[in-house]
Amino acid sequence: MDLLVRRLSDELAEARAAHARGDWAASYAAFVRADGIGSMSPADLDAYAAAAWRLGHGREAARLAERLYNLHLRTDPAAAAMKAVEIGLEWLTRGDLNIATGWTSRARRLLADAPDGVIHGYLAYLDTVLAVVAQDVEVAAEHAERAAAISVRSDDPSLTALVPVAQAMVAFADARAEDGRALIDEALLLLLAGDVAVEWAGDIYCVVLNQCHRLSDLPRMRTWTEALERWCDVNKPATYYRVCDVHRLQLSVTHTDYRLLENELFTASAALEGVNGWVGAEGFYQLGEVRRLRGDTDGAFAAFAKARLLGVEPQPGEALLKCRLGDPHSAATDLRVAMAGRDRVGRVRLLRAAVEIALACDAVDDAEAHCRELEAAAEVYSTPGFRGWAAHARGAVAVRRGAFHDALTAFDAALGHYRVQQSRYETAEVYEWMALAHSGLGDDAAAAADVATAEAVYEQLAVQPSGACARKSPGGLTRREVEVLRAIASGATNRQVAQQIRISENTVGRHLANVYAKLGVSSRTAAVNWAYQNNVIVQAD
């Protein structure tokens, strides 16, 4: 018995020392050994959970936090309530709102007879987030106001930073966009001071980046992502490196060769399953978008299905994919269903796609209605993304109505907003629409220049043309299928092709089967000969 006591004491001493110097791996390993020997104090259990969280062991950290909650429950109700709030935050981050709500309810019961204090402020912040997600703006505003009142009376830097975030979420939900932007800018200054507890700072970064992405405010999103990268380098929380990766990649899709993004998006998103469900789902949705624009239909549907499984409805990407496959009426129905359950900002993110799909259905009046709603929202929220989408949609509707001069004016405005966003794919789409407008005005030279500009951008991004000009790719091949065809023309085996373009051998085989079917051939040699004869690839390739 004395030997076990000494071993436990030695392991705990090692764990505490490693924890104090920020060596999370050594601290965690020593706590694991100590846990196998005997019981530990609440302070040690808390440090053990913190080390697990820092290393990205989210599920284990949550289990340890629940053990600590049960310990506090018997002796320290206030500490138990705070731990319940922290566990609620963890489940909210994972994307399980029901369990998060259950933990906040436990905290509320434990605090029922206690005077308002800092813990009540943290609870009010979580209640604000949950109410915003439930689209109950009035209740969210009440909780945010309570958190602010408690913060004024306390001297807690983490709560002080959480308050403007809660207020910003309410402001955005209430269409007070300017107030919301000012509040999140204030929150960033508080974070940069370095006094916010790491778990709450991580939540603030996630919440604000989600808001920036929802509002298509990419300049502000870049600022916050860069700040998150610096914060990760200082605090080294494993999970948030992946969160940072997803947001960085969301920004990269605006201007980077899409062939470089697929593996990174998959790796970062998969690592967040069960840890940060919201960001992981957004990552899989973005992966689906990359694959959709690359012409990988099956891969896009698979990524969209994964996003849905993790709690994010994969729209408008899935509807746009169906539209591209020749089913615009089904796509329009899917978008109508999706928009019915979204808040105002969520609807805005679907409206430009709704315009595009309505035009594909020849429902110009529906496209006009969607365009007007988008323009009204762009006026309210005034982000470069929303303004770009609105002008883009207005130009497309004008082209279909034959108002070509009006269309070009709208497209010029869209290009300006897209430059601010660095949105190169959308820029190429606009040039395709401009080609139609110039053709309608009889200016074939300008139309040809527009098409050439669009095609150059698509080539740089390695994506399919949007199809606005109704240009057919040779043989109906997607850009991914051409990429596979080019690789086998160089003599590569299926395995080598898979390694070169970073897909599985099975996927290579599926792409080749599609190529054979589209070209009406039955061998690699015949497919390559067709590609040379039709200038899909040239000898220099």
Disulfide bonds with the S-S distance in Angstrom:
none
